C-alpha cells in the first residue's frame, strides 16, 4: 500500500452538525458566531485549538473566497502552515492565489480546470496539481511522496468532507461543538454529498471511537474521535 498522510477532519459545528449559519455564501460561521450572544464568548477556544493542528491544512477555493482572499491587498503576516487548496470552478482569482502564496509557507493548488488563473502565476512556493477528475487517494499519495506530508488537517466544506468519508481516507475526526442550533436542510453539514440508499452500503459509514471529550468554557465541547477501520 502506498504511503499517505494521517488525515484529521477538524471543524467547528453547531449542536446539529452545521458548519455554516445558512444556505448562502454570505453567511459564515466564523463571522456570524462572533455576533451571537452566548456563542461569541467561547469562540476564541476554537481558534486556539486550530493553532495546534497539523502544519499542512487542506481546504477549498470556495472557503478561501468566502473569507475574502480575492479582495485582500494588504501584506499578510506569513504563517508557518502550508495549504492544500482544491479549487475547480475556480473560486480563486489571480489576486487570491498570489495572496495565499504570500500568506502560507507552501501552497499546493489542486484543480481539474486547465484554465485556472494559478497557471499564470510564478511563485517559488506554489505547486499546481492538475487532475482530470479529483482523485483524493492519488492526491494524498502525491503529497506524501513529493512534499513529505506526514499529517494533514482537513477543514473543507461538507461535500469534499463527504468524499474523504466515502473513500475511507479519514483517520481522526476532531470537532469543536458550539452551543447553538442552526437547522435548515440546505445548510451545509459536517458531512454532505450523496446519501446512501441501501443497507448494502452501510460499510460506507464512518464508525468512530471516542478518544477524548473536553468540556470547554461557555458551553462549548471538544470531541476527538478515531475512525474505526
C-alpha positions as CSV (number, residue, x, y, z in Angstrom):
1,X,0.0,0.0,0.0
2,X,1.3,3.4,-1.0
3,X,2.1,5.8,1.8
4,X,-0.3,8.7,2.6
5,X,-0.6,11.2,5.3
6,X,-2.6,10.7,8.5
7,X,-5.8,12.7,7.9
8,X,-7.7,14.5,10.6
9,X,-11.0,16.3,9.9
10,X,-11.1,19.4,12.1
11,X,-14.0,21.8,12.1
12,X,-16.4,23.7,14.3
13,X,-20.1,22.7,14.1
14,X,-23.4,23.6,15.7
15,X,-25.0,21.1,18.0
16,X,-27.0,19.9,15.0
17,X,-23.8,19.4,12.9
18,X,-24.0,22.5,10.7
19,X,-20.8,24.2,9.5
20,X,-22.4,27.3,8.2
21,X,-25.1,29.6,9.6
22,X,-27.3,29.2,6.4
23,X,-27.5,28.2,2.8
24,X,-25.7,31.2,1.3
25,X,-22.1,32.2,0.8
26,X,-23.0,35.5,2.5
27,X,-23.4,33.5,5.8
28,X,-20.3,32.2,7.6
29,X,-19.7,30.6,11.0
30,X,-16.5,32.5,11.7
31,X,-18.1,35.8,11.0
32,X,-21.6,35.2,12.3
33,X,-20.8,33.4,15.5
34,X,-18.8,36.4,16.7
35,X,-22.1,38.4,16.7
36,X,-24.2,36.0,18.7
37,X,-24.6,36.4,22.5
38,X,-24.0,33.1,24.2
39,X,-21.8,31.9,21.4
40,X,-19.2,34.6,20.8
41,X,-17.9,34.4,24.3
42,X,-16.3,31.0,23.8
43,X,-15.4,31.3,20.1
44,X,-11.7,32.0,20.8
45,X,-11.3,28.4,22.0
46,X,-11.8,27.1,18.5
47,X,-9.1,29.3,17.1
48,X,-6.7,28.3,20.0
49,X,-7.2,24.6,19.1
50,X,-6.9,25.4,15.4
51,X,-3.5,26.9,16.0
52,X,-2.4,23.4,17.3
53,X,-3.4,21.5,14.2
54,X,-1.1,20.0,11.6
55,X,1.4,22.0,9.6
56,X,-0.4,21.0,6.4
57,X,-4.1,22.0,6.0
58,X,-6.5,21.1,3.2
59,X,-9.3,23.4,2.3
60,X,-11.2,24.6,-0.8
61,X,-11.2,27.7,-3.0
62,X,-14.8,28.3,-2.1
63,X,-13.9,28.7,1.5
64,X,-10.9,30.9,0.7
65,X,-13.3,33.1,-1.5
66,X,-15.7,33.3,1.4
67,X,-13.1,34.6,3.8
68,X,-12.2,37.3,1.2
69,X,-8.7,36.4,0.0
70,X,-9.6,37.6,-3.6
71,X,-10.1,41.1,-2.3
72,X,-7.2,41.3,0.1
73,X,-4.4,43.7,-0.8
74,X,-2.5,44.2,2.4
75,X,0.7,42.4,3.1
76,X,-0.2,39.4,5.2
77,X,1.7,38.2,8.2
78,X,3.3,35.0,7.0
79,X,2.1,31.7,8.6
80,X,4.2,28.6,9.2
81,X,1.4,26.4,7.9
82,X,1.2,25.1,4.3
83,X,-2.1,24.9,2.4
84,X,-3.5,22.4,0.0
85,X,-6.4,24.1,-1.8
86,X,-8.9,22.2,-4.0
87,X,-10.4,24.7,-6.5
88,X,-12.1,23.7,-9.7
89,X,-14.6,26.4,-10.7
90,X,-12.4,28.5,-10.0
91,X,-13.4,30.4,-6.9
92,X,-9.9,31.9,-6.6
93,X,-8.7,34.6,-8.9
94,X,-5.0,35.7,-9.6
95,X,-5.0,38.1,-6.6
96,X,-6.4,35.4,-4.3
97,X,-3.7,32.8,-5.3
98,X,-1.0,35.4,-5.0
99,X,-2.2,36.5,-1.6
100,X,-2.2,32.9,-0.4
101,X,1.4,32.4,-1.7
102,X,2.5,35.4,0.4
103,X,0.4,34.2,3.4
104,X,1.4,30.5,3.7
105,X,4.6,28.6,3.7
106,X,3.7,26.4,0.7
107,X,0.7,26.4,-1.5
108,X,-0.4,23.3,-3.3
109,X,-3.3,24.1,-5.6
110,X,-5.3,21.1,-6.9
111,X,-7.6,21.6,-9.8
112,X,-9.5,19.9,-12.7
113,X,-9.7,23.2,-14.5
114,X,-7.0,23.8,-17.2
115,X,-7.9,27.4,-17.3
116,X,-7.3,28.1,-13.6
117,X,-5.7,31.5,-13.1
118,X,-3.0,29.9,-10.9
119,X,-1.3,28.6,-14.1
120,X,-0.3,32.1,-15.0
121,X,1.4,32.8,-11.6
122,X,5.0,32.2,-10.9
123,X,5.8,31.8,-7.2
124,X,8.5,29.7,-5.7
125,X,6.2,28.2,-3.0
126,X,3.3,27.4,-5.5
127,X,2.8,23.9,-6.8
128,X,-0.1,23.1,-9.1
129,X,-1.5,19.5,-9.3
130,X,-3.8,19.0,-12.2
131,X,-6.2,16.1,-12.3
132,X,-8.7,15.2,-15.0
133,X,-11.1,14.2,-12.2
134,X,-10.5,14.8,-8.5
135,X,-8.8,11.7,-7.1
136,X,-8.2,12.1,-3.3
137,X,-6.2,8.9,-2.8
138,X,-3.8,9.8,-5.5
139,X,-3.5,13.3,-4.2
140,X,-2.7,12.2,-0.7
141,X,0.0,9.8,-2.1
142,X,1.5,12.7,-4.1
143,X,1.6,14.9,-1.0
144,X,3.4,12.2,1.0
145,X,5.9,11.4,-1.8
146,X,6.6,14.9,-3.2
147,X,6.2,17.1,-0.2
148,X,6.9,14.7,2.7
149,X,3.4,15.4,4.2
150,X,3.0,13.1,7.2
151,X,-0.1,14.6,8.8
152,X,-2.9,16.6,7.1
153,X,-5.8,18.5,8.7
154,X,-8.9,18.8,6.5
155,X,-11.1,21.9,7.1
156,X,-13.1,21.8,3.9
157,X,-16.8,22.0,3.1
158,X,-19.3,19.2,3.6
159,X,-19.2,17.9,0.0
160,X,-15.5,17.4,0.0
161,X,-15.6,16.0,3.6
162,X,-18.1,13.5,2.3
163,X,-15.6,12.3,-0.4
164,X,-13.0,11.8,2.3
165,X,-15.5,9.7,4.3
166,X,-16.7,7.6,1.4
167,X,-13.2,6.9,0.2
168,X,-12.2,5.8,3.7
169,X,-9.5,8.5,4.0
170,X,-10.3,9.9,7.4
171,X,-8.2,8.7,10.3
172,X,-9.4,11.1,13.0
173,X,-12.3,13.5,13.5
174,X,-11.8,16.4,15.8
175,X,-14.8,18.6,16.4
176,X,-15.5,21.8,18.4
177,X,-19.2,22.0,19.1
178,X,-20.6,25.5,19.6
179,X,-23.7,25.9,21.8
180,X,-26.2,26.8,19.0
181,X,-28.8,25.1,16.8
182,X,-28.9,26.2,13.2
183,X,-31.2,23.9,11.2
184,X,-32.1,24.1,7.5
185,X,-31.9,21.1,5.2
186,X,-29.9,23.1,2.7
187,X,-27.4,24.4,5.2
188,X,-24.0,22.7,4.9
189,X,-23.2,20.0,7.5
190,X,-20.0,18.4,8.6
191,X,-20.5,15.6,6.1
192,X,-22.6,16.2,2.9
193,X,-22.6,14.7,-0.5
194,X,-24.7,11.8,-1.8
195,X,-26.7,9.8,0.8
196,X,-26.6,6.0,0.9
197,X,-29.8,4.4,-0.2
198,X,-29.4,0.7,0.5
199,X,-28.4,-1.4,3.5
200,X,-25.7,-2.9,1.3
201,X,-24.0,0.5,1.5
202,X,-23.7,0.6,5.3
203,X,-20.0,-0.2,5.0
204,X,-19.6,3.3,3.6
205,X,-20.4,4.8,7.0
206,X,-17.7,6.1,9.3
207,X,-17.8,4.4,12.7
208,X,-16.0,6.4,15.4
209,X,-14.3,5.6,18.7
210,X,-14.3,8.5,21.2
211,X,-10.8,9.2,22.4
212,X,-11.3,12.4,24.3
213,X,-14.2,14.7,25.3
214,X,-13.4,18.1,26.8
215,X,-16.0,20.4,28.3
216,X,-14.8,23.8,27.4
217,X,-15.9,27.2,28.8
218,X,-19.1,28.9,27.7
219,X,-20.9,25.5,26.9
220,X,-18.5,24.5,24.1
221,X,-17.4,20.9,23.7
222,X,-14.2,19.5,22.1
223,X,-14.7,15.9,20.8
224,X,-11.9,13.8,19.5
225,X,-12.6,10.5,17.7
226,X,-10.6,7.8,15.9
227,X,-12.1,6.4,12.8
228,X,-12.6,2.6,13.2
229,X,-11.5,0.7,10.2
